[in-house]
Amino acid sequence: MGLVRICAGGHQQWCSLPRSVSEMIQRRAKSAGITTRVGNHTFRATGVTAYLKNGGTLEKAAQMANHASTRTTQLYDRCAEVVTFDEVERILI
């Protein structure tokens, strides 16, 4: 069970993600053929990565993720994990 931040009545609080939601996420991932464990942070990482790949700035991504520091947002950025064909072609044997 994960934690999510909710905003209600002008203030923020942390609450537990309902077990049914976590289970639904796991079922959907399994039906999509995803074998790794996923959760709400998986979605945050995917959202931040997609935003940055589409030209978004790290500062705005941090703001949208409600991070006090861009260093925290960088932990969610998966752009660097992609290896392009151009990089592979640099291997000369």
C-alpha positions as CSV (number, residue, x, y, z in Angstrom):
1,M,0.0,0.0,0.0
2,G,1.5,3.4,-1.0
3,L,1.1,6.9,0.2
4,V,-0.4,9.7,-1.8
5,R,-0.7,13.4,-1.1
6,I,-4.2,14.9,-1.3
7,C,-5.2,18.5,-1.3
8,A,-8.6,19.3,0.2
9,G,-9.9,22.5,1.7
10,G,-6.7,24.4,0.9
11,H,-4.4,22.1,2.9
12,Q,-2.4,19.0,2.0
13,Q,-2.2,15.8,3.9
14,W,-0.8,12.3,3.3
15,C,-3.1,9.3,3.2
16,S,-2.8,5.6,2.4
17,L,-3.5,4.6,-1.2
18,P,-6.5,2.2,-0.8
19,R,-5.5,-1.4,-1.2
20,S,-8.1,-1.8,-3.9
21,V,-6.3,0.9,-6.0
22,S,-2.9,-0.8,-5.5
23,E,-4.3,-4.1,-6.5
24,M,-6.0,-2.6,-9.5
25,I,-2.6,-1.1,-10.6
26,Q,-1.0,-4.5,-10.2
27,R,-3.7,-6.3,-12.2
28,R,-3.5,-3.7,-15.0
29,A,0.3,-4.0,-15.2
30,K,0.1,-7.8,-15.3
31,S,-2.6,-7.8,-18.0
32,A,-0.3,-5.4,-20.0
33,G,2.6,-7.9,-19.7
34,I,4.6,-5.8,-17.2
35,T,6.3,-8.2,-14.9
36,T,8.1,-5.6,-12.6
37,R,6.3,-4.2,-9.6
38,V,4.6,-0.9,-10.3
39,G,2.9,1.7,-8.1
40,N,2.2,5.4,-7.8
41,H,5.9,6.3,-8.0
42,T,6.1,4.4,-11.3
43,F,3.5,6.8,-12.7
44,R,5.3,9.8,-11.3
45,A,8.6,8.6,-12.9
46,T,6.8,8.0,-16.2
47,G,5.1,11.4,-16.1
48,V,8.3,13.3,-15.3
49,T,10.2,11.4,-17.9
50,A,7.6,12.0,-20.6
51,Y,7.3,15.6,-19.7
52,L,11.1,16.1,-20.0
53,K,11.4,14.1,-23.2
54,N,8.8,16.4,-24.7
55,G,10.8,19.5,-24.0
56,G,9.6,20.3,-20.5
57,T,12.0,21.9,-18.0
58,L,13.3,20.3,-14.8
59,E,12.1,23.3,-12.8
60,K,8.5,23.0,-14.1
61,A,8.5,19.2,-13.6
62,A,9.6,19.8,-10.0
63,Q,6.8,22.3,-9.5
64,M,4.2,19.9,-10.9
65,A,5.5,17.0,-8.8
66,N,5.4,19.3,-5.8
67,H,9.1,18.8,-5.1
68,A,11.0,21.4,-3.0
69,S,14.2,20.7,-5.0
70,T,14.9,19.8,-8.6
71,R,17.4,17.2,-7.2
72,T,14.4,15.2,-6.0
73,T,12.8,15.4,-9.4
74,Q,15.9,14.2,-11.1
75,L,15.5,10.9,-9.2
76,Y,12.3,10.4,-11.2
77,D,13.8,11.2,-14.5
78,R,14.4,8.1,-16.6
79,C,15.6,9.9,-19.8
80,A,19.2,8.9,-19.1
81,E,18.3,5.2,-19.1
82,V,17.6,5.2,-22.8
83,V,20.4,4.1,-25.0
84,T,20.2,5.3,-28.6
85,F,21.4,3.5,-31.7
86,D,23.9,6.3,-32.2
87,E,25.5,5.5,-28.9
88,V,25.7,1.8,-29.8
89,E,27.4,2.7,-33.1
90,R,30.3,4.3,-31.1
91,I,31.5,0.8,-30.4
92,L,34.3,0.2,-32.9
93,I,35.9,-3.2,-32.9
